[in-house]
Amino acid sequence: MRKETIITLSNLYRDNMDIYGYYFGKGDKSACVIGACRGNEIQQLYICSQLIRRLKELEERGAIVKGKEIMVIPTINTASINLGKRFWPTDDSDINRMFPGDREGETTKQIAAGIFDKAKEYSYGIQFTSFYIPGDFIPHVRMMDTGHQNPSLANLFGLPYVIIREAKPIDKVTLNYNWQLNDTNAFSVYTSSTDQIDEPSAQMAVASVLRFLTRMGMIRYSSHSGYIASVIHEHDLASVRTDCAGIYRPHFQPGQEVRRGEVLAEILDPLEGTVISQILAPAEGIVFFAHAQPLVMEGVIIYKIIRRLHS
């Protein structure tokens, strides 16, 4: 294993911010794995740390295939992690909305440019990221429909689902989108948590990457074959929104089956404790995403449901 500094940002009042890359093997730039872009992505940071530990062990056993190089960057935003802020501390900008970056631009664009200069050299890009709404998912691989995506490769992770979503204008400044435009096969991996460590889904995520690297001929590793993924387009998911604000009491978690008309969640009056709304399931299916914060505003997406074909 080689640990190298990818970027150093100077700081007048504190230590410099160094972003590190961990390299395994030498040769063709095969796979790049990137973890936390945002300061609350603790689960994503943890997953990368565990992946680095496992790859180090594999390299010591000679299990990295000769002529292949794998790089892992566990986080590109230590400043926000240290302060407990989701976005960049000084201006609340999102680094994952700054790609491909600008060496002469604002700080977050400089970070994005430095990261992308390294990451775009690899054939396969894997990003552990989080949703814009706080909540938990069934572990899955997500791809943007840019015309460059390859769902059959996403199946090699062995996770339960592969989600394909239509690229929106705001997505054109994300790491995943720019990876694809630069002919890198890019995958975003989502797990069951963000700001808390969920050990079972973290281990599932590590295993999925090791499985992918094995199937792509980069490492020699024996693992469970995983799932045969169901490929779903995001517009096929049923989104469930709140009709008022208050304290949120969920009744279902990701992976659970739900029937049309069942009570998915209740919203309570925050002062009097009475139930002011019951949110009903609009379709029969499987809960794919569930909101995870104790308070909700009106109109917020609290569930996404994979519809049954017959519903």
Sequence and secondary structure as in RCSB ss.txt:
>XXXX:A:sequence
MRKETIITLSNLYRDNMDIYGYYFGKGDKSACVIGACRGNEIQQLYICSQLIRRLKELEERGAIVKGKEIMVIPT
INTASINLGKRFWPTDDSDINRMFPGDREGETTKQIAAGIFDKAKEYSYGIQFTSFYIPGDFIPHVRMMDTGHQN
PSLANLFGLPYVIIREAKPIDKVTLNYNWQLNDTNAFSVYTSSTDQIDEPSAQMAVASVLRFLTRMGMIRYSSHS
GYIASVIHEHDLASVRTDCAGIYRPHFQPGQEVRRGEVLAEILDPLEGTVISQILAPAEGIVFFAHAQPLVMEGV
IIYKIIRRLHS
>XXXX:A:secstr
 EEEEEEEE  SSS  EEEEEEEES EEEEEEEEEESSTT HHHHHHHHHHHHHHHHHHHTT B TEEEEEEEEE
S HHHHHHT SS TTT   GGGSTT  TTS HHHHHHHHHHHHHTTSSEEEEE   SSSEEE  EEEEEESS   
HHHHGGG  SEEEEEE  GGGGGSHHHHHHHTT EEEEEE S SSS  HHHHHHHHHHHHHHHHHTTSB      
    EEEEGGGEEEEE SS EEEEE   TT EE TT EEEEEE TTT  EEEEEE SSSEEEEEEE SSEE TT 
EEEEEEE TT 
